[in-house]
Amino acid sequence: MNLYKRIGYLLILALSTSCEDVIDVNLNTAEPRLVIDANISWAKGTDGSQQTIRLSTTADYYAAEVPPVSGAEVLIANSSGEEFHFVETSEAGRYDCGNFVPVIGEEYRLTIINNGHTYTASEKLIEMPEISAVEQDGVSFFGNEWIRIKVYYPDNGEEGNFYLSEVNTAFLATPTRTLIDNELSQGNRIQVDFMHEDLEVGNEVTFRIGGISRRFFHYMTLLEEVTSGGAFSTPPANIRGNIVNQTDGSEYALGYFRLSEVEVISYVVK
């Protein structure tokens, strides 16, 4: 082996070895905060009595699991003072209610008492129109034909409305989510599309679309902005929701309390 070949071989070996090195980045560790997943969804065609709220805390970046929060008191009350209590199940951090009564336009108040702190939030249950049609067609991208599924529903033209669309199918790790503002389609038919290069005949696609409040729309918009940036984007910040710590404002919780009527429909690709 001549000298140049030997040097080249050693350089390749060194680069290959260096690529396998594990680099641990020292990250600042903050005090854990309560995380409240209080998404009350009333699917059309059900009585909406079964609801779940999950409590956890923030964890270190490298933590393998999300720490659940047990032993909290969790309840929701309506404007008449009727209370719906959520009882912790055998799954730590999961609190279930079996007698919730959903009413469109009703104002509800969430109360969580945990570790000497009382957290509250208020929100209305937002209506969702019925899906009126589902269609399938094809769209060409750079010479490739993609299948597209289109869902339609009518918008109420009397007010500003906001919606959250979640679409899922077997090959997706998580649902695709789209925030919808009716500003440009007020009073008209709204279209929600789903297409993917892996979508094929026989796949079942599930659309879950719900009405949301203006404030929740802006909250989700901010979350998208701080989580979808590239490597040189502004570092993510703690986006505050509508949950307030009534005991100590500096010990704020993360998460959002929302109530939505949702329309769920599944479609098998033809």
Rosetta blueprint (number, residue, H / E / L):
1 M L
2 N L
3 L H
4 Y H
5 K H
6 R H
7 I H
8 G H
9 Y H
10 L H
11 L H
12 I H
13 L H
14 A H
15 L H
16 S H
17 T H
18 S H
19 C L
20 E L
21 D L
22 V L
23 I L
24 D L
25 V L
26 N L
27 L L
28 N L
29 T L
30 A L
31 E L
32 P L
33 R L
34 L E
35 V E
36 I E
37 D E
38 A E
39 N E
40 I E
41 S E
42 W E
43 A E
44 K L
45 G L
46 T L
47 D L
48 G L
49 S L
50 Q L
51 Q E
52 T E
53 I E
54 R E
55 L E
56 S E
57 T E
58 T L
59 A L
60 D L
61 Y L
62 Y L
63 A L
64 A L
65 E L
66 V L
67 P L
68 P E
69 V L
70 S L
71 G L
72 A L
73 E E
74 V E
75 L E
76 I E
77 A E
78 N E
79 S L
80 S L
81 G L
82 E L
83 E E
84 F E
85 H E
86 F E
87 V E
88 E E
89 T L
90 S L
91 E L
92 A L
93 G L
94 R E
95 Y E
96 D E
97 C E
98 G L
99 N L
100 F L
101 V L
102 P L
103 V L
104 I L
105 G L
106 E L
107 E E
108 Y E
109 R E
110 L E
111 T E
112 I E
113 I E
114 N E
115 N L
116 G L
117 H E
118 T E
119 Y E
120 T E
121 A E
122 S E
123 E E
124 K E
125 L E
126 I E
127 E L
128 M L
129 P L
130 E L
131 I L
132 S L
133 A E
134 V E
135 E E
136 Q E
137 D E
138 G E
139 V E
140 S E
141 F E
142 F L
143 G L
144 N E
145 E E
146 W E
147 I E
148 R E
149 I E
150 K E
151 V E
152 Y E
153 Y E
154 P E
155 D L
156 N L
157 G L
158 E L
159 E L
160 G L
161 N L
162 F E
163 Y E
164 L E
165 S E
166 E E
167 V E
168 N E
169 T L
170 A L
171 F L
172 L L
173 A L
174 T L
175 P L
176 T E
177 R E
178 T E
179 L E
180 I E
181 D E
182 N H
183 E H
184 L H
185 S L
186 Q L
187 G L
188 N L
189 R E
190 I E
191 Q E
192 V E
193 D E
194 F E
195 M E
196 H L
197 E L
198 D L
199 L L
200 E L
201 V L
202 G L
203 N L
204 E E
205 V E
206 T E
207 F E
208 R E
209 I E
210 G E
211 G E
212 I E
213 S L
214 R H
215 R H
216 F H
217 F H
218 H H
219 Y H
220 M H
221 T H
222 L H
223 L H
224 E H
225 E H
226 V H
227 T H
228 S L
229 G L
230 G L
231 A L
232 F L
233 S L
234 T L
235 P L
236 P L
237 A L
238 N L
239 I L
240 R L
241 G L
242 N L
243 I L
244 V E
245 N E
246 Q L
247 T L
248 D L
249 G L
250 S L
251 E L
252 Y L
253 A L
254 L E
255 G E
256 Y E
257 F E
258 R E
259 L E
260 S E
261 E E
262 V E
263 E E
264 V E
265 I E
266 S E
267 Y E
268 V E
269 V L
270 K L
